[in-house]
Amino acid sequence: MNELRAIDRLDTAPRFTEHDAIRLNRMFRGSDTVEMLRAVIGDGLVGDIATVSSFGAESAVLLHLLAEVDAGIPVLFLETGKHFPKTLAYRDALVERLGLRNLVDLYPDLEELQAKDESGLRWSYDPDGCCEIRKVKPLAKALAGFDATFTGRKAFQSATRANLPRFELDTSDAQGRLKINPLIDWSADDIAAYFEAHDLPRHPLVEQGYPSIGCSPCTHKVAPGEDPRSGRWKGWDKTECGIHVPAGDDGELPPGYDPAF
């Protein structure tokens, strides 16, 4: 990409800046998701890239899209030790079905677990601390070698995701990594139609009332009409695990972003 600064591995400056993210949003304005993915992955526009997947309720859509472009893209899965057994079985079945060749399971540090969550019950009194140990730190370590990551976030999932752009600067990373949200403008109907069109298997817990699926202790069923993510960390003032840092405390986008992108 001529507009973006070339990535130099010896350069100590950030890989990307907020200005780069804005330019990418403008460049792909009006492009459909497949067109954007083929350009970003096939042409290497953003350097080394991976996707982070929970293998949750809607994960099959993004994974299928990516596999159609490059089935060898690294797929990072946070093996927290707290997943539903059905999630782990679904992960393995989906990897085989889609022909994904580079699944990477990420584990929390064993010494830190023993020191800070020996009982395994930290989720019950400090869910933020539990996520920090089991998700945030292992992922941050794994992502150090990547320039950009794909996420499966969608605007309809929650108020904190409603105005996210396709391309954004990862605010948790001082090195200027990009975070790319290919499905941010997809509706629930779009997701359902894609599942049907490509005969993709659903997570077995979806039909049991779990539209958003994370670790088993902190995931509950959701009543019809409720926010799809309202079953996550039910009873706590918590909407994200911490691997996705909101754009701002009020949910507003950084200056320069146009939600129409």
C-alpha positions in Angstrom: 0.0 0.0 0.0 1.6 3.2 -1.1 -0.3 5.4 1.4 0.8 3.4 4.4 4.3 3.6 5.9 6.4 0.6 5.0 6.9 -1.8 7.9 10.6 -1.9 8.8 11.4 -4.6 11.4 14.4 -2.5 12.6 12.3 0.6 13.0 11.5 1.4 16.7 8.6 3.6 15.7 5.0 2.2 16.0 4.1 -0.2 13.2 0.9 1.8 12.5 -0.6 5.1 13.6 -4.1 6.3 14.0 -3.7 8.1 10.7 -2.9 4.7 9.0 -6.1 3.2 10.4 -8.1 6.2 9.1 -6.5 5.8 5.7 -7.4 2.1 5.6 -11.0 2.8 6.5 -11.2 5.3 3.6 -9.4 3.0 1.2 -11.9 0.2 1.8 -15.0 2.3 2.1 -17.7 0.7 0.0 -15.7 -2.6 -0.4 -17.4 -5.8 0.6 -15.9 -8.0 3.3 -14.5 -10.6 0.9 -12.9 -8.0 -1.3 -11.3 -6.4 1.8 -10.0 -9.7 3.2 -8.4 -10.7 -0.1 -6.6 -7.4 -0.4 -5.5 -7.3 3.2 -4.3 -10.9 3.4 -3.4 -11.7 -0.2 -1.5 -8.4 -0.8 0.1 -8.3 2.6 -1.1 -4.8 3.3 -0.7 -4.9 7.0 2.2 -7.3 7.6 2.1 -10.4 9.7 -1.5 -11.0 10.7 -3.5 -13.5 12.9 -7.0 -13.9 13.9 -8.3 -14.3 17.5 -11.2 -16.7 17.8 -13.3 -17.9 20.8 -15.0 -20.6 18.7 -18.2 -19.1 20.0 -21.7 -18.7 18.7 -20.8 -16.9 15.5 -17.1 -17.7 15.1 -17.6 -20.0 12.1 -18.5 -17.1 9.8 -15.2 -15.2 10.1 -13.2 -18.4 10.2 -14.9 -19.6 7.0 -14.2 -16.3 5.3 -10.6 -16.3 6.3 -10.1 -20.0 5.3 -11.4 -19.2 1.8 -8.5 -16.7 1.4 -5.8 -18.4 3.4 -6.4 -21.6 5.5 -2.9 -21.2 7.0 -3.6 -18.0 8.8 -2.7 -18.3 12.5 -5.9 -18.8 14.6 -5.3 -17.9 18.2 -7.5 -19.6 20.8 -7.3 -18.7 24.5 -7.4 -22.0 26.4 -8.5 -20.6 29.7 -9.2 -23.9 31.4 -12.8 -22.7 32.0 -14.4 -23.4 28.6 -17.5 -25.5 28.1 -16.5 -29.0 26.9 -18.8 -28.4 24.0 -16.8 -25.3 23.0 -13.6 -27.4 22.8 -15.3 -30.1 20.8 -16.8 -27.5 18.5 -13.3 -25.9 18.0 -11.8 -29.2 16.9 -14.7 -30.0 14.6 -14.7 -26.6 13.0 -10.9 -26.7 12.5 -11.3 -30.0 10.6 -14.3 -28.8 8.6 -12.7 -25.6 7.4 -9.3 -27.1 6.9 -7.6 -24.6 9.2 -3.9 -25.5 9.3 -2.5 -23.2 12.0 -4.6 -23.4 15.3 -2.6 -22.0 18.2 -3.8 -22.7 21.7 -2.7 -20.1 24.2 -2.5 -21.0 27.9 -2.1 -18.9 31.1 1.2 -18.9 32.9 1.1 -21.9 35.3 3.1 -20.1 38.1 0.8 -17.1 38.0 -2.3 -19.4 38.2 -0.9 -21.1 41.2 0.0 -17.8 42.9 -3.2 -15.8 42.1 -5.9 -18.4 41.4 -4.9 -21.6 43.1 -8.5 -22.5 43.9 -9.7 -21.7 40.4 -12.5 -19.6 41.8 -11.1 -16.1 41.1 -13.9 -15.6 38.5 -16.5 -15.7 41.4 -15.1 -12.6 43.2 -12.7 -10.9 40.7 -13.8 -11.6 37.1 -11.5 -8.8 35.8 -8.5 -10.4 37.5 -9.4 -13.9 36.2 -9.7 -12.6 32.7 -6.3 -10.8 33.1 -4.6 -14.0 34.0 -6.3 -16.4 31.7 -6.9 -14.2 28.6 -5.3 -10.7 28.5 -1.7 -11.6 29.4 -1.4 -14.8 27.3 -2.9 -13.0 24.3 -0.6 -10.0 24.7 2.4 -12.2 24.8 1.3 -14.1 21.7 0.4 -11.0 19.7 3.9 -9.4 20.2 5.0 -10.9 16.9 2.1 -9.8 14.8 1.4 -6.5 13.1 -2.4 -6.8 12.9 -5.2 -9.1 14.1 -8.7 -9.9 12.9 -11.6 -10.0 15.4 -15.2 -11.2 15.1 -16.8 -8.2 16.8 -20.1 -6.9 15.3 -21.9 -3.7 16.0 -25.2 -5.3 16.9 -23.7 -7.3 19.7 -23.6 -4.5 22.3 -23.6 -0.7 22.8 -19.8 -0.7 23.4 -19.3 -2.1 19.9 -22.0 -0.1 18.1 -19.7 2.5 16.4 -16.4 0.6 15.9 -14.7 1.0 12.5 -13.3 -1.7 10.3 -9.8 -0.7 11.0 -8.6 0.7 14.4 -5.4 1.1 16.3 -5.2 -1.5 19.1 -5.2 0.8 22.2 -3.7 -2.0 24.4 -0.5 -2.1 22.3 2.1 0.6 22.4 3.8 -0.8 19.3 1.0 0.3 17.0 -0.7 -2.9 16.1 -3.9 -2.8 14.0 -7.1 -4.4 15.0 -9.4 -5.3 12.0 -13.2 -5.9 12.4 -14.3 -7.5 9.1 -17.9 -8.2 10.3 -18.5 -5.0 12.2 -21.2 -3.9 9.8 -22.9 -7.3 9.5 -26.4 -7.7 11.0 -27.7 -10.8 12.8 -29.6 -11.6 9.7 -26.4 -11.4 7.6 -24.7 -13.9 10.0 -27.7 -16.3 9.9 -27.8 -16.1 6.1 -24.1 -16.9 5.8 -24.4 -19.9 8.1 -27.3 -21.2 5.9 -25.6 -20.5 2.6 -22.4 -22.3 3.5 -24.0 -25.0 5.7 -21.8 -24.1 8.6 -22.3 -25.9 11.9 -23.6 -23.9 14.8 -22.1 -24.0 18.3 -24.3 -26.6 20.1 -25.1 -24.2 23.0 -26.7 -21.6 20.7 -30.0 -23.6 20.5 -29.9 -23.8 24.3 -30.2 -20.0 24.7 -26.6 -18.9 24.6 -26.1 -16.3 21.8 -22.7 -15.2 23.2 -20.4 -17.9 24.6 -17.3 -17.5 26.8 -16.0 -19.3 29.8 -18.6 -21.5 31.4 -18.7 -19.9 34.9 -19.3 -16.4 33.4 -21.7 -17.3 30.6 -25.5 -17.5 31.1 -28.5 -17.9 29.0 -30.2 -14.9 27.4 -33.9 -14.2 27.2 -35.4 -13.4 23.8 -35.0 -9.7 23.0 -32.2 -9.1 25.4 -28.7 -7.8 24.4 -26.9 -10.9 23.0 -24.0 -10.3 25.4 -26.1 -9.7 28.5 -25.5 -13.2 29.6 -21.7 -12.6 29.9 -20.6 -11.8 33.5 -24.2 -11.5 34.6 -24.6 -9.4 37.7 -21.2 -7.7 37.2 -20.5 -4.2 35.8 -18.4 -5.9 33.1 -19.0 -6.1 29.3 -15.7 -7.2 27.9 -13.0 -9.6 29.0 -10.2 -7.0 28.5 -8.7 -8.2 25.2 -10.8 -5.6 23.4 -10.2 -2.2 25.0 -13.1 0.1 24.3 -12.4 3.2 22.2 -13.2 5.5 25.2 -14.9 5.5 28.5 -18.1 6.8 26.9 -17.9 4.4 24.0 -17.0 7.2 21.6 -14.6 6.7 18.7 -11.2 8.4 18.5 -11.1 11.7 16.5 -11.1 11.2 12.8 -13.1 8.0 12.6 -16.3 8.0 10.6 -18.7 5.3 11.8 -20.1 5.1 8.3 -16.8 3.3 7.3 
